[in-house]
Amino acid sequence: MCLLPKQNVTRSCIYGGPRLYYTVNGDTYDIIARRLNITMESVMSNMKSNETATTPLAPGQFVKIPVFYPSQCVVQPYSFKYGVHKDLAEKFGTTVGQIMMLSPTYNYSSSALRGETPPSINVAINCTLLSSNYIVLD
């Protein structure tokens, strides 16, 4: 998976959810924050005391992600034929992390190797706050 560049992010949470990020091989809090385009500090708000931003996280565990409330996204299935999650995120105006959170066990390669039609992937679109009066669910 390609590594997203560091950005000057200011958001402390995501719009619309989901709330749980499912870790994959090579994840750290820093990488998760980049995938969600939110601050690393907000991703680390629920971490264990002995972990750092670059502590490798075991695959298959859940990390709770802060979410603006009230907010929502439209979730739409998409037939992903080629490219990477970053391509989809740019096309639909979402983040790589939210795409990964909505389809945590998606694996295009396994179906492609067997000559099967790839499964659809879920994409968050039109994510927005529903009120100017909001709180952060963390």
ABEGO torsion letter per residue (X at the ends): XBBBBBBBBABABBBGOBABBBBBBGBBAAAAAAAAGBBAAAAAAABBAABBAABBBBBGBBBBBBBBOBBBBBBBBBBBABEBAAAAAAAAGBBAAAAAAABAABBAAAAAAAGBBBBBBBBBBGBBBABABBBBBX
